[in-house]
Amino acid sequence: MEHILKDGFTALGLPLSDAALGRFRTYYEYLSEQNKVMNLTAIEGEADTARLHFLDCAALLTVQELKGLSVIDVGSGAGFPGLPLKIAQEDMRLTLLDSLEKRVRFLSETCALLGFEDVACIHARAEDAKELHGQFDAAVSRAVARLNLLAELCLPFVKVGGVFLAMKGPGAAEELAQAAHAIEVLGGGEAEILPYTVPGTEQAHNVVRIRKVKETPAKYPRRWAKIQKQPL
């Protein structure tokens, strides 16, 4: 796994310290152990985890500088993309938000193993965490929902002048077109699709980067059931 990560970070043009490499190993081993009883991820094995989780998430740093910024990972699950980003960019201030208590417990235990005492692991649904609205320089999310739904969960957390980064597959342009009205209503402005290829694979992915240009109206986000039933 270590040589895959070293080659991958070189291909991405990102630095990788020995300390970060050790943390990726610790993360992988604990994730693998807990995945046997918790069903945290369908991706298994050192090579696939290194490429399809760790390098895929780290690629966000090639399109957005997160040094010293406050970042919330919405629907973090097993910690993606938040924890690989924190390992690669240690001085970012990270909050991991997830609705399932056992996943949040896993995230807290993982952060303790990695020595990340400054990561906040919060058990809450995104639509219920209103006290966190407008608190972050960036919100990130991976494989949670289509963009027109996801924007309503994530944009409220972002400060005006900050960014929402949604990790998407090859259908990003279609999702962005469908989400244009929602983005405008929620305070988003300019949106870009930034493509990248995961090192060591032929997988072409995209980051949709949306600038926050005005405050999100206080009535958003609505309840998840209503967001799904009546998308903006």
C-alpha positions, 0 to 999 in steps of 0.5 A, a space after each residue: 500500500 505504501 508504494 501505491 500511496 507514494 506513487 499516487 501522491 507524486 502523480 497528484 503533485 502532493 507532498 506525503 510525509 512519513 507521518 502521513 504514510 504511517 497514519 494511512 496504514 493505521 487507518 487502513 488496518 482499523 477500517 479493515 478490522 471494523 469493516 468485518 462487523 460494521 459494513 463500513 465500505 464495500 472496497 477492501 484490500 490494500 491496493 483498492 483502499 489506497 487507490 479508490 479511497 485514499 488517493 481519490 479523496 486526496 485528489 480534492 487537494 489538487 483543486 482546492 487549497 484547504 491549508 488552515 481552513 475549517 472543513 465539514 465532511 457531510 455524511 462522512 460514513 467511514 471518514 471519506 473524504 474528510 480523514 484522508 484530507 486531514 491526513 494529507 493536510 494536517 493543519 486543516 480544522 475538520 468536523 465529521 458529521 454523520 447520522 449513524 451513531 455507530 459510524 460516529 463512534 468508529 470515526 472518534 476511535 479512528 481519530 484517537 488512533 491517528 492522534 487527531 485530537 482536534 477533529 470534531 465527530 458529530 452524531 446528527 442529521 445534516 438538517 438538524 445541525 443548524 447551530 453549525 450553519 455558516 461556520 465553515 470555509 468549506 463543506 465536502 461530501 462524497 457519494 451521499 446524494 444527487 447534487 440537487 439534494 446534496 446542495 440543500 444539506 451542505 451549502 448552509 454550513 458554508 460561510 459566504 465566500 467559502 466553497 462546497 466541494 461535491 465529489 462526483 462521477 462521470 454524470 457531474 455535468 447532468 447533476 449540476 444542470 439539474 441543481 442550478 436552481 437549488 444552488 441559486 436559492 441556497 446562496 451558491 454562485 459560480 459552479 465549476 466541474 473540475 475533472 481528475 483521474 485517480 492515480 493508478 486507475 483509469 477512473 475519471 472523477 469530478 469535483 463540483 466546486 460551488 462558491 457561496 455568495 450569499 447567506 442561505 435562507 433560514 428555512 433551509 435545509 428542510 426535512 430530508 423526506 421533503 427534500 427528496 419529495 420536493 427537490 428545489 
